[in-house]
């Protein structure tokens, strides 16, 4: 009797690199839970600085240039803030067949890109001299890579094959994106707002579709504007009403791409009683979240200037791609 042949599938090699980032995206890999047991046999991590030891210039420093091993899939978290980040990003692009922009910082600049509102000297002065908790000192200058002129998103410097936003990306999406890359299948988030799947009672998302603008303003202006300007108490979040249009809480779900889904395909933050902060970026590439959010606020009768630092608030995660620029001194 002829013996059955056992076909062994070689695991796909994965490299991961972090640039200007906090490390939360890497930690979210460990939050996969039971799904990690299905995923790990298919993968071989050849480079991931936060979880394993692999030296850029050889294990004993014998190399002359920064090198990262060849890989089938490359995950890159963080935006680009230094010349060293550019070098790492280009090396990953050269060595990895598929590159995934991993997290909001890689996709849009993230929180670090808020620094794009200031020039270098302003940032350094704040960090090293004028912060209350800091003893004033000189700017560091030894063995440090030069800064770039601003924080860049990954796709401004190298070609990106897959964008996986989130701060950090939900574990289920991490598994889906990596699996799709390994199996050479497409991965793309739907182009719809968080409001579409929000478990809270339909508010602004329904009104925006069904009613003319002038009717919307008359419906919302008296209630919402009075809530903010007369400093009346905001509505209780437990009653399940729309944060923005019915309770007066600032929520960016109307202009933010859906994808941070949890159980029953509902947004994690709003389901847990927290307004959306916009970490998944615009609903479609190229859309301006600030302009669209300002328009939504006008519709519900809110004055955008009552929101402290509204430019940074509406661009909290998307300050790259020249969305945020140094303020002009008058």
DAFEN-V669721 format. One record per run of one state. SS is the DSSP state (A for helix, B for strand, O for the rest). FROM is the first residue (numbers start at 1). LEN is the number of residues. If there is no record, write none. Layout:
SS,FROM,LEN ; SS,FROM,LEN
This chain:
O,1,11 ; B,12,7 ; O,19,1 ; B,20,1 ; O,21,3 ; A,24,9 ; O,33,2 ; A,35,6 ; O,41,2 ; B,43,6 ; O,49,22 ; B,71,7 ; O,78,1 ; B,79,4 ; A,83,13 ; B,96,7 ; O,103,1 ; A,104,5 ; O,109,2 ; A,111,7 ; O,118,2 ; A,120,11 ; O,131,16 ; B,147,6 ; O,153,1 ; A,154,3 ; O,157,5 ; B,162,3 ; O,165,6 ; A,171,12 ; O,183,10 ; B,193,1 ; A,194,4 ; O,198,6 ; A,204,7 ; O,211,2 ; A,213,17 ; O,230,7 ; A,237,3 ; O,240,3 ; A,243,5 ; O,248,8 ; B,256,2 ; O,258,3 ; B,261,1 ; O,262,1 ; A,263,3 ; O,266,1 ; B,267,1 ; A,268,4 ; O,272,10 ; B,282,1 ; O,283,6 ; A,289,11 ; O,300,4 ; A,304,3 ; O,307,3 ; A,310,5 ; O,315,16
